[in-house]
Amino acid sequence: MSYTSSIRSPTRMLMRMLRRDGVAVGHKHVGTLREKWNRSAAPHAELQSQTLLLTKLALLDT
C-alpha cells in the first residue's frame, strides 16, 4: 500500500489494519477493542489511546 493512498483514505486503511489483526470492526465492538488493547502489552500508551480515538472517529464516519 502506498503512502498517498493511506492519506487519501485513512478510514479504509484503519479498517484494513484492524481486519488484519483479526479484530471485528463495528460500533458495538469498540468497547471490546479497547479491552483487547488494554490487555495487550502496549509499550506506547499514548499512541494506543490516539489509535483508539482515530478508530472511534473512523467508525463514526462510516
C-alpha positions as CSV (number, residue, x, y, z in Angstrom):
1,M,0.0,0.0,0.0
2,S,1.4,3.3,-1.0
3,Y,1.8,6.3,1.3
4,T,-0.5,8.6,-0.7
5,S,-3.4,6.1,-0.8
6,S,-3.3,5.8,3.0
7,I,-3.5,9.6,3.3
8,R,-6.4,9.7,0.9
9,S,-8.4,7.1,2.8
10,P,-7.4,6.8,6.5
11,T,-10.7,5.1,7.3
12,R,-10.1,2.3,4.8
13,M,-6.5,2.0,6.0
14,L,-7.6,1.7,9.6
15,M,-10.3,-0.9,8.9
16,R,-7.8,-2.9,6.8
17,M,-5.3,-2.7,9.6
18,L,-7.8,-3.8,12.2
19,R,-9.1,-6.7,10.0
20,R,-5.5,-7.8,9.5
21,D,-5.2,-8.0,13.3
22,G,-8.3,-10.2,13.4
23,V,-10.5,-7.6,15.1
24,A,-14.2,-7.4,14.3
25,V,-15.0,-3.8,13.5
26,G,-18.4,-2.3,14.2
27,H,-20.0,0.1,16.6
28,K,-20.7,-2.5,19.3
29,H,-17.1,-3.8,19.1
30,V,-15.3,-0.6,20.1
31,G,-15.5,-1.5,23.8
32,T,-14.1,-4.9,23.0
33,L,-11.4,-3.4,21.0
34,R,-10.4,-1.1,23.9
35,E,-10.4,-4.1,26.3
36,K,-8.2,-6.1,23.9
37,W,-5.7,-3.2,23.6
38,N,-5.7,-2.8,27.4
39,R,-4.9,-6.4,27.9
40,S,-2.2,-6.4,25.3
41,A,1.3,-5.3,26.3
42,A,1.3,-1.9,24.5
43,P,4.6,-0.1,25.1
44,H,3.3,3.2,23.9
45,A,0.1,4.0,25.8
46,E,-0.2,7.5,24.3
47,L,-0.1,6.1,20.8
48,Q,-2.5,3.4,21.8
49,S,-5.1,6.0,23.0
50,Q,-4.6,8.1,19.9
51,T,-5.2,5.0,17.7
52,L,-8.4,4.2,19.7
53,L,-9.6,7.8,19.2
54,L,-8.9,7.5,15.4
55,T,-10.7,4.3,15.3
56,K,-13.8,5.8,17.0
57,L,-13.7,8.7,14.6
58,A,-13.4,6.3,11.7
59,L,-16.4,4.3,12.9
60,L,-18.5,7.4,13.3
61,D,-17.5,8.4,9.8
62,T,-18.9,5.2,8.2
